[in-house]
């Protein structure tokens, strides 16, 4: 995470709930994305979407600025 900088203002609405939030770290962005994904598709479907997405990345990747390889698996 050392090489990634985030600055975002996010607004989301559903049912009778609303979020207006600024995020400044990848962890904050990920936590918010997971929350919104669970609200949208439910816990089980969110887990599967996350598994599928993470499946295209190297399991031993160390992060931007640390690992000279690309994060995604080749081929």
N, C-alpha and C positions, 0 to 999 in steps of 0.2 A: 504494500500500500504506500510505500515511501514515495513512489513516483507519480501518484495519482492525486490530483487536487479537485475538489468538488465545491461548487457554489450553486445552489438551486433553491428556488422558492416553489413549493408545490401546493396546489389546491386540489382537493378531491371531495366529492359529495356522493352519498348514497343514502337511501331511505331518509331517515331523519338525522343523519350524522354528517359532519363536515370536518375536514382537516385543512388547516392552513399552516404550513410549516416550512421553515428554512432548514436546509441540511448543509453541513459543511465537511462531512467525512463520508467515506464510502460505507462505513458501518451504519451510520444513520440512514443513508439512502437505502441500503439493503434491508434494514429493519422495517422501514416504511413500505418498501416495495413488497416485502413478504406480507405485511399486514393487509395491504390493499389487494394482493393476490388472493389471500385467504377469504377476504370479504367477497371478492368477485366469483371465485370458483369453488370455494370450500377447502378444508384442510387436506383431504386426500388428494384431490386434483392438484392443489398447489404443491404438495410434496412431489408428485410425479413430474410436474413441469420443471421444478427445480432440479430434480434428479436428471431429467433429460438434458437440461441446459448445462449442468456441471459435467455431464458425461462427455462433452466435446473438449474438455480441458485436461491438460496433463495433471495427474494426481500428485506429482512431485514438484510442481512449479513453485518457485520461491517468491515471485512477485516482481513487479516493475522496478528497475533500478538495482535489483539483486541478481536476478537470473537473466542471462543473455539470450535464452531461447524464447520463442513465442509461447504464449500461454496455451493456445489451442494445439491439440494433437495434430500431427501431420497426417495427410492421407485420409 
